[in-house]
Amino acid sequence: MLNINAPAPDRVSPLPGLVERARNRQLSLIDLFQVTEALNASGQRAQAGEVFKNWIAFNDTNPLLHLAYFNYSVTLAQTGDLAGAVEALRACLKVNPRFGPGYINLGRALEDCGQARQAVEQWRAYVEATAEITPERLGHRLMSLQHIGRVMEGAGLLDDAEAALWQAIELQPEKTEAGQHWTALRQRQCKWPILVASEHVSIRQLLDAMSPLALGCYTDDPMFQLAKAYRYSKALVGRPDLGGFPRKPARRKSGTGERLRVGYVSSDLREHAVGFALCEVMELHDKGSVEIFAYYSGEMRPNDTTQGRIRAAVDCWRDITALSDIDAAKQIAADDVDILVDVNGYTKHARTKIFAYRPAPVIVNFCGYPGSMGSPFHQYMIADAHIVPPENEIYYSEKVLRIACNQPLDRKRPIAARPSRAEAGLPDDAFVYACFNGMQKITASCFSRWMTILSQTPDSVLWLLAGDEDANQRLLKAAEQAGIAPERVIFARKAANPNHLARIGLADLFLDTFPYGAHSTAADAITMGLPILTVPGKSFASRFCGSIIAAAGVPELACASPEEYVARAVAFARDRESLAAIRDSLQRQRETSVLRDIPALARRLEELFWQMQGECERGETPVPDLRNLDVYYEVGAEIVMENVEFEDDRAYRQRYAEKLARWNDYAPIARDRRLWTE
């Protein structure tokens, strides 16, 4: 909640004296804020509330009475009295019906009480009351619209959320928060084209607002992805004050026999794709070599078996959800962690600012985010040779170190009994193409390719993971417009993970999405013996699935182009024996493949951690390369708006080189190690 308080004095008078002064109107509003802040800071919130209550009761003619009510509501909320906070905020707005922060906080308090509808009504009231906008009211109106969008999204009212967010975008297009959520919502709903300009908002402004993760679903441009991450880091983290946070030097560990302390920071160490990926890795870490700390920043999951296994496997589990970024960083520093692994990257519930304080000598980007962080404090990234071949290291600001396959998996995950096709809602005799990627990964071009495949294989169906009902209907309508009977597109409803794994193998062929392909979903499909056809591009997100099929022993399922992808998908349906041979190959290699060699993966990670430690001890820790990324962003934005879906690496690099040359003709660009080298 917003708090309007003056600086607190060093000492506070005894409570009876303060109450007496409040009743006799001998306590100014500034004095009131000072003493209550001091009481709150010392943990005496009940006493602070008593002072507020008496001041309000006997100073009802004060022209700033609404501010007293407002701050009283903050104190009440801090004591857990949400009902009292709601009453105080309503009194605040009764005194001053135009006070924007009161509407914002009243809506948040009502939401916290489970009254989402009433919360939205408060924000709408302020939106409607601010037809005449002043600079101050503009900010509050914008915040109200963003809150409406957030709550509507949480309630599954996606069209309403999108409408509210669009109002916020048109109000201030240069503010990126609303646009970031708006584009992600449209991707989830398969609303194509994703970016739509208006009289007040340009495509470039919407592109600027897009998050790095959403951008990965929008374009296969790793250079622009890096530049976007760089800009996002600057906006998200800024330049935190590091004055009270001295840089930690490396503690000498190499050759001493002392264990290396490795910390994993994540909101997803639970029943989540990341939790499934890391669970067995945590169990297999060599405790004679590394000491594992888990810093969890997500929701509490008391009956979560995956989280329970991780907690049992690590040496130290710390829940940092309620800690501020700087306090979490202080805890990590106090634990003397040597290697700190950022498992979230720029995904939901990320705590990126923790890493900006450099609470450990070495910071690593691994597992949770498909791309470069573009930050000055992520020094290493762990990937593999398929995702980041040496020639593609120019697209990453971190030093790239490699494991055999970037997708860990949990071989102990339970799998239910396999259902019949009829039980899964599938026809027995059809060739079943499937894609279990999230709908945000389905682009108009990708769906068009699928319709082409279906049109050339009349005895086939397409099996998709269901989204919300509006999105499902939108895809059925798009299929019908492409000349495909809607009943040939079948949706798999949500199911518990063991049941979902069991049904995957009912399909004949998994059709990957582009440019953001299957990641853990691909590992699940391969685990269940389902072949995957993919088109590796240039970006991390587009090359991930190619890494998985290579690690599973079937690299031949990677296609050189979208056209080859369509042709091979059609050919497999017409020659099912050729596909059966691939399924047999998957089955034969299942337990011996690189993909399932998790003990080797755990050992390789430990080798890399010790390599980082040795480099740190020798003063050789890499410095992230952030040169010219503002220029690459501008050039990349031009290229993305040209809407080239797929091109080979040579053509892609040539396009950048030509535009960089034109930029250099106007204002010289300093040479770098990327695409501006000559």
N, C-alpha and C positions, 0 to 999 in steps of 0.2 A: 504494500500500500504506500501511496505517496505520503510523506511526512513533512510538514512545514514547521520547523523548529528553529529557534535561535541557539547560538552556542551556549553550552551549560556552564555554570560557574563551578569552581573547584569545591565549594562546600555548600551544603543545604541546611536550612534551618530546621529545627524539630517540627514534626507534622502539626501539632496543635497550634503553633505560632503561624504556620503557613495558612492553615484553615481560617484562623482568626483574621489574618490580613486579607484573605480572599473575601470573606464575608463583609468586611468593613471597607471594601473597595480601595485597599491600600497596596494591592498587587497589580502592577500594570500588566498588559498583555505580554510584553517582552519578558518581564519578570516571571510570569506564569510559564511561558515556554522554557525559560532557563531552568527553573527549579524542577519542573516535571521531567525535563530531559535528563537532569542529573539523577532524579529518583529512578527513572526507567533504566538508566545506565548502570545503576548500582543494584538492580534487581528488585527495587521496591515499587513495582508497578501498581499494586493495590493502593499504596499511599499516593502515587501520582494521580490515579483515578479519583481518589477522594478530594485532592486539591482541585482538579478540574471540575468535579461535580459542584463543589461549593462556589468556585469562581463563577461558573455559568449561572447558578441559582441567584446570585446576588449582584451580578453585573450585566443584567439583561438589556440595559440600554446602550451598552458599548457598541459602537458602529462596526466593530470587527468581531462581533460575537460568533459569527459563522466559522471563523478560524479556530476559535476555542473548541466549538463542537467538533470540528474536523479533526483536530489533534487529539481530542478526547476519544474519538472513535478509533484512532490508531492505537492508543493505549489499551482500550478495551479489547481490540482484536488481538493484541499481543498477550493478553491474559487469557485468551480463549473464549471471551464473551462475545461471540459473533452477533447474537441477538441485540446485545447492548450497543455494539458498533453500528448495526443497522439503524437502531433508534436514533443514535447521535447524528448519523449522516442525514437521516430524514429531517431532523431538527435543523441541521446545518443548511439544507436546501430550502427549508421553509423560511429561514431568515434571509437567505440570499439565493433566489431561484436561478440565478445566472452563473453560479459558481461551478465551473467545469470539473475541477478535481473531485468535488463532492459526488457528481454523477458517476465518474469513473470508479471511485472507490466503493460507492454504494452498489454498483453493478458487480464489482469483484466480490464484495462481502456476500451478496445474495447468491452469487455463483458458488462460493465456498460453502454456503448453507444448502446447496443442492437445488436452488431455485433459479435454474438457467433462464426460464421464460421471463421471470420478473427482472433478472439481470439485463436481458436484452431490452426490455421495456424501458429501463432507466437510460440506457445508452441511446435508444431511439429518441427518447424525450429530449435529450440534449442535442442530438442531431437536428431534430425538428425545431428546436428553440434557437438554433444558431444560423438562421437563414442569412442574417447580416453578419458576415465574418470579420472579426478583427484578428490580427496576428496571433494573439493569445488564444482566442477561441478556435482558430484554425487548427492548432495543435491538438486541442481537446476533442474537436470534432473528428479529426483524423484518428485519434486513439480510440474513440468510441466506435467508429466504423470497423477498425481492425479487431476490436474485441467482439463485435457482433459477428464478423466473419469467422473468428476463431471458434466461438461457441457454436455457431451454426454448423461448422465443419465437424466439430466434436459430436454433434447430435445427428450427423449423417444427412443434414439438409444442405447438400452441396451446391445446388443452384442458388439458394438464398445466400449462402456464404460467398459464392462467387460474385453475386450482385453487390453485396455490401463492400467487398474488397475492391471491386471496380470503381465504386464511388470514391473510395479512399485513394486509389491510383489517380483518378482524374483530378482529385483535389490537389495532390502534390506528387506529380509523376517522378520527381527527383528523389523522393523518399522510397527506398527499395523494399521495405518490409512487406507492405501489402502486395506489391507486384510479385515478390518471391512466393508468397502463398497462393496467389491467383494463378500463376503459371503452373505450379505443382498440382493445384486442384484440376485444372483443365487437362493435364496429362493423365491424372487418375481417372478422369471421366472420358478419355479418348475424344475430346472435343478438338477437331482438326479444322483449320490450322490452329496450332496452340497459341500463337501470338497474333493478335488482331488489333490493328491500330484504330484510333478514333481521331476526331478533330482536336482533342486535347492531349493525346498520348501517342507517341511514335513507336514503331517497332523497335528502334534502337533503345528507347527508354525501357521497354519491357525486357529486352535482352539484357540490359544493364542490371535489372532487378532480379533476374533469374539466379538461383543458387547454383553453386558448382555441381551438386548432385543432380539437380534437374537438368542442367546443361548436358550432363553425360547422356541423358535420354534424348536429347534434342539434336546433337551433332557429334560427328566423329572427327573432332579437331583437338588433338592433344596439346598443341601449342596454345590455342585459345583457352583450353581447359586450365592449363598452368597459369596463364595470365589472369583468368577469372579467379582462381584460388588465391593468387597474390592480392588482388584487389579486395576479395572477400575477407581475407585475413586482416588487412589494414582496417577495413570498416568494422569488423567484428571485435578485434582485439585492440586496435589502436596502438598507442604507446604507453603501456602501463608504467606506473612509477616503480622502478626497481631499486630505488635508493636504499630501502630497508631490507633488500633481498640480495645480498652479495652472491656472486657467481660461485657455485660449488666446484672446487678443484677435484680431479680424480683422486680417489684413494688407491694406493698401490695394492693390487690384488694378484697380478700375474706372478706365478711362481711361488706364492706364499702358502698355498694350500687353503687359503680362506675362500669361502664361497662368494660368488658374485650375487649381488642383490638386484633382482629384476622386478620391476613393478609394471603391472598391466592396468591401465585406466580405461574403464568402459561402463556404459549404462546398459550393456547387453549381455552380461554374464548371467544368463538365465535361459529359459526356453525361447530361444531366438536364434536366427541363422548364425550369428556370431558365437553365441553360447554353445550351440551344437558343434561349431567348428573347433573351438578351443578346449572343450571339456576334456577330451582324452589327451590332448597335448599337455594340459596342466597335470594330469595324472602321471604322465610319462616323463616329465622333466626329471633329470638326474639331481636328486636332492644333495648328492655329494659335491656337485659342481655349482648349482645355482640355488638361491633362496628366493622363493616366489612370493611377492606381495600383490594382492588384488585390491584395487581401489574401485569400488562399485558406486555408480552415480545414478542408478535407475530406480524403478519401483520395487518396493518390498514384495517378495514372492515366497510366503511361508511354506507352500506346498509344492514348490518348484523343484523337481528331482534333478534337473540339470544344474541349477544353481547349488543345490545341496552337494552334488558331486564335486563341483568346483571349489566350494568352501572347504570340503574335506581334503582336497588335494593340495591347496596352497598352504604356505607356511604362515601367512598372515592375511586375514580378510578385514578390510576396513570399509565401512559404509560412509562415503563422503557426500551423500546426496544433500544433506542439510548444511554442509559447510560452504562458506563462500569460496570463491576461486583462490583467493590469497591464503585463506586458512587451510584449504586442502593442499596447496603447494607447501605451506609450512609443515604440515604433517608428513608429506612425502620427504621433504628435506630432513626432518627430524628422524625419519626411518633410515637415513643414509642409503637411499636407493642409488645404485650405480647406473643402471640402464632403465629408462622409463619409456614404456611402449604406449603410444596413443592408438587405441583400438577403435575409437569413434571417428576420427577425422572430422569431416563436415557433415555428419549424419545427425539424426534426431537425438536430442539430449546431450550433444557434445559439450565438453567443458574445455574448449580450446585455450581459454585464457590461463588455465592452470599451467600449461606448458610454457607460456610466455614468461613466467617467473623463473624459468630454468631451475626447477627444484632438484634436478638430477644432472650430472655432468653430460649425459648422453640421452638424446630424445629420438625416438624411432616411430615412424609411421608404418603400421602393419595391420592387416587383416580386415578392418572394418570399412575402409573407404577406398574406392577404386581410382586413385589418382594421386597427384602430387599435392602437398599442403601449401606450397608456395609461400611458406612462412620463413622468417629469419631464425626460427628456433627448432625446427624439425631438421635434424642433421642427416638422418639415414632413412631410407625406405627399403623394406624387404619385399621383393617381388620374385619373379622367376624369369628364365630366359625366353619363354614363349610370350609372356606379357610384355616384358621390356627387354628386347634384344639390345645388344650394345649400341647399335646405331640409333636407337630411340631414347637413349639416356638424356638427350638434349631436351626432352619434354618434361623433365623432372628437376626440381631445385635441390632435392636431397641426393646424397650419394646412394646409388642403388646397389644393394647386396642381394644375393639370390639363394633361394631354396629350390628344391626339385619341382614342387608344384605349390602355387600360392593358396590352394584351398585345402586346409586341414579338414578332417571329418571325424566323426565319432562312430567307431565301429560297433559300439555297444548300444546304440540307440535302438529302442524296441520297435518292432515292425509287426503290425497286426496280420491276421490271416488274410490272404488275398481274396477279394470278392470276385464274383462273376461279372462279366460285362453288363449283363442285365441289371445286376444290383447297382452298378455304377451309372446306369442310364445310357449305356452305349449299345449300338447294334452289334450282334454277334459276328456278322459276316463282313462288315465294312473294314476298309483300311483306315485306321485311326491315326491321324496326325494330332499331335498334342503340343501345347505350350502352357507351362505352369508359371511363367513369369508374371509379375505384377502388371496390371493394365497400364501403368505409367510408362512402361517400356514399349508398348505397342504404338508405332507411328503409323501415319496414313500410308506411307510407302510400304512398310512391313505388311500391313493388313492387305494391301493391294496384291502383293506377291502371294500371300496365302490364298486369296480368291482366285488368282491365276492357276495356282496348283490344284485347287478344288475343281476348277472348270475343266482341267485336263485329266482329272481322275474321278469320273462320275460315281464310282462306288466308294468314295471316301467321305469322312467327316472330319471336322476340326473340333478338338476338345480343349477348351480354355478354362483357366481358373476364373471363377466368377468375380466380378466387381460388384458395385452397387447396382440396383436394378435398372436405373436410368442408363448407366454405362453399358450394361448387357443389351438393353434394347437398342441403344445407339449402334452397337456393332451388328446386331441382327438386321437393322435397317440398311447399314452400309453393305452387308452381304447381299441383301435383296437387290440393292441398286447395282451391284456388280454382276447380277444374274445368277446368284447362288441362292437356292432355297434356304430360308432361315433355319429350318429344322436340321440342316447339315452342320450348324454351329451349335455345339452342346457345351453347357457350362457345368464345371465341377464345383459344387458348393463347398464351403469351408468344412474342414474335417480335422479332428485331432491328428497330431503329427504321425503317430503310428498307423492310423487308418489312411492318411494321405499317402504315406510311403507305400503302403500295401497296394493301392490302386494304380500307382504310376505305371507299373509294368504292363497294365492292360493295353496301353497304347502300342502302336507299331513304330512310330518315328516322332521324335521331339524336334520341332521346328524352332530354332532359336530366334530371338529378336535382334534388331540392329537399329541404332549403334550401341545400345546398352544391352549386352547379352546376359545369359543365365550365369549365375555364380554358384551359390550353394544349391540352388535348384538344379543346376547341371550335375553336381556331385550326387544329389539325391536320385536323379534319373539314371545315371550310370550305375549307382549302387543297386538299383532295381533292374538292371539289365536293359534299359531303354536307350537305344542309340540316339545321338543328337547331331543334327546337321546345323552348322554354324558358319558365319562369314566373319573371320577376324578382320578388323579394320586397323586403325593406327593407335587408337586410344586404349588406355588400361581397361575400361569397361567393355570395349568391343573385342578385346583379345583374351579375356579371362576364360571364356568357354573353350576356346581353342587350346588353352593350357590344360584344362581338365580332360578333354578327350585324348590329348597326347599322353597325359599321365596314365590314362586308363588303357592305353595301348591301341587306340584307333584314330591316329592322327589323320587318316584319309578322309574323315568326315568333315574336315575343314575345307570350305569352298573359297575359290579365288575371287569370286564376284557374286553379286546378287543374282545375276543371270544363271551362273552355274548352280547356285543354290536351288533355284526353281527347277532347272532341268533335272538335277539329281533327285530332288524330292519326288518329282513325277516318275522318274525311272524306277525308284525303289518301290513305288506302289504298283508299277506294272511288272516288276520282276521281284517278287517277294522272296525268292530263294537267295538272291544276292544280299538282301537285308538279314535273312536268317543266318547267313554265314557270319555277318558282323556281330549279331547277337551271340552266336556260339563263341566267337572270339572274345567278346566281353566276359562271358561266363568262365571261359578257361583261364583268363588272366585275372579274374576278380581279386583273389587273395594275394597274388604275387605282384600286382601292379604298383607302380610308384604312388598312385592316388591313395592306396590304402596302407602304405608303409609309414604309419604314424610314428612308430619308434624311431625310424631314421629321420623323420622330419623334426622330432623333438631334439635329437642329437645335433642336427644341422643348425637349428635355431641357437642352441647353446654355443656351438662353434662361432656363429656370427656375433653373439653377444660378447664372447671373449675376444673376438677380433676387434670389435668396437672399443672394448675396455683397453686393449693393448694400444690402439691408436690414440685413445684419450690420454693414457699415461705418458705417451711419447710426445704429446702436444700436436698430434696429427688429426684431431677431430675435424672433419670437413666443415667448411662454412657454406651455407646454402647460397646458390648462385641465383641472384634476383635481378641481374642486369637486363635493362631494356624491356622489362615486362610491361611497363605502361605503354610503350610503343607497340609491342606485340599484341596488347589488348586492343588497341585502336585498329591495327591491321586485321586482327582476327575477327573483330566485329564486322568489318566490311566483308570479309570472306564468308562468314556464317550467313549474312543477309543475302548472299548470292545463291543460297539454297542448293548447294551441290551436295547430294546425299553421300555419294561414294566416288572416290578416285584413288588411284594408286599412289604410292608414296612419292614417286618421282614427280608426278603432276602436282601433288599437294605442296611439296617443298618449292617447286618452281613458282607456284602461285604466290606464296609468301615472299620469295626472293624478289619477284617483280614489284610487288607493292612496297617492300622495304626500300628498294632502289628509288622509287618515286618519292617516298618520304625523305630519303637521304638527300635527294636533289634539292628539296626545300630547306631542310635543316639537317646537318650531318648527324648520323647516328654512330655512337661509339661501337667498335667491333665487339662481338661476343662469341661464345663457343657454340651458338645454336645455328641460326639460319642466316646470320649477318656476319660472315667470316672473311669475306674478300672485299 
